[in-house]
């Protein structure tokens, strides 16, 4: 069995895998501007419940197998893209999608491509409107991330490579950049 080499770590301030590589991150605009919740009931504490989480889509491609399994010189470059989308399902229920895309290349050839869409349904009650976006786009994906990370690691391992273990993602930083970007375009 051919052995895949582990990529050398690279320094990057954005989300990355512990296998190295660069990452890009963005908050999706799908429905986020229209996220709405009912007014909180006076004296009631805010609450958040996970109603369910699920794998919506998973794709793993190993287009140059078996040659890609035996990288001799160096290690592949791995690029990670992260996207978060959210939408109302009901007045207090929200679907939050965490989209992770990993592309590994070596000497200009694709080693593997993994594309994962992991989602959850959250019930948020008694949350003030001004806190809703941050809760849905920061805390909800933060709760989904460990499960999506495991699915991606298993997919790359099952594809014949070392598991791709993503470092924690700064969802608050992503959210703040998205807000700043939206304000500069306004």
N, C-alpha and C positions, 0 to 999 in steps of 0.2 A: 504494500500500500504506500502510495506516495505521501510525503509529508509536506504540509503547507507551513510556510514560515510565518512567524508572528511579525507584524509591522512594527517598525521603530516608532516610539512615541514622538509626537511633534508638539510644540508649545502653541496653544491657541486659546484665546480668551472666550471663545464661543463654545457651545456644547460640543463634546467630542466623545469618542469611544476611548476606553483605556487601551485599545489597540492602536491608537494614534489616528492621525487624519484630521482633516478640517471639517467644520460643520457650519451650516447656515441655519438660521432659525427665524420663523415669523409667525405671527398670529394671523390666522385666517380671518377674512372679512365676512364669511358666510354667516349671515344672520346676527353677527355680534352687535351691530349698531341697533338692532331692534330687540335685543334681549330685554324682556320686561317681566316683572313680578308684581303681585298684588302688594298694596301698602301693608306694612307690618301692623299687626294688632298691638295696640298700646299695652305695655307691660309684659308682652310675650318675648321670650328669648329666641334669637335666631337659631335655626337648626338646618343641618345638611345630612341627607341620607343617600346612600348609594342604593338605587333600586335594582341595578344590574350592570354588568360589564361584559363585553363580548368582542370577539375578533370579527371585524367587518370584512377585511380583505387582507390577504397575504400572498405575496408573490416572491419566489426566489428563483433566480436564473444563474446558471453556471455555464455560460455560452461556449467557453473554450475548454471544457472538460474533455479528456482527462489531463491535457497539457497544463491547465491552470492549477492543478493540484500539486505540481512539483516546481515551485519557483526556486531557481538556483541562486540568482544574484539579487541581493537586496530584498526588500519586502514591498508589498503592495501599498499604494496610497489609498486611504479610505476616506471618503467624503460622506458626511452625515447631514441630512436636511431634516428639520423638525418643523411641523406646522400644527397649529391648534385651531379647530373650528368649533363653534357652538351654535345651538339653535333651540328655541322654545319648542317643547312638545305639548305642553299644557301650561296654565298660568304659573304653576310652581315647579314644573318638571323641565329639565334641560338635557339634551343629548350633547355630550362633549366628545369630539373626535381628536385623537392624537395620531398624527401621521408621521411615521419615521421612514426615511429612505436612506439606504446605505449603498454606496457604489465603491467598489474596489477595482483599481486598475494597476497594471504593472507593465512598464515599457510600452505604453500606449494601447494595450489590449485590456479588455474587460475581464476581470477575474470573477467577480460575482456582483449581482444587483439584487438587493432585498428591498421590498416595498411593503410596509405594514400599516394598516389602518385599524387602530384599536379604539373602542368607544365605551362610554358608560352613560347611564341615565341617572341623573341626580335630582333629588327633590330638595328644594331650598324654600324654607318657610320663614316668614318674619324677617326677611333680609331687606334692609333699606336699598332703594334703587341705586343710590350713589356707591354702594359697596358690591352690587350685583356683578358687574363686569369683572372686577378683580377676583371675586370668589369663583366665578365660572371659568375664567381664563387662566387662573393661577393655581388655585387650590384643587380644583377638579382634575386637571391634567397631572398635577403632582401626585394625586392618589392613583391615577391610572398607570403612571410611568413604570413602577416596578414590574407590573404584569406584562406590559408591552415590551419592556427590556428583556424579560425572560423568553418571550415568544421569539424575539429577534435573535437572541443568543442560541436558542434551540434550532432555529431555521438555519443559521450559518453553520452550526456544528453538524446538523443532519445533511448539509450540503457538502461536507467533507473538509471544512476549514475549522480553525480554532473558533470557539464561541466568541461572537462579537459582543463584548460587554461594554455598554455605554456608561459613561460617567453620569452622575446626576445632572439634570438640566435646570438651569436657572430660569424658571417660568416667570418669576417676577421681573427679571431683567428683560426678558422677551416682551412682556406686557408693557413695561415702561418705555421700551424702544418703539413699540407700536403706537403708543399714545403720543410720544414725541413726534413720530413720523406723521401721524394724522393731524397734529396741531400745526406742523410746518407746512402741510399741504392746504390747510384751511385759509 
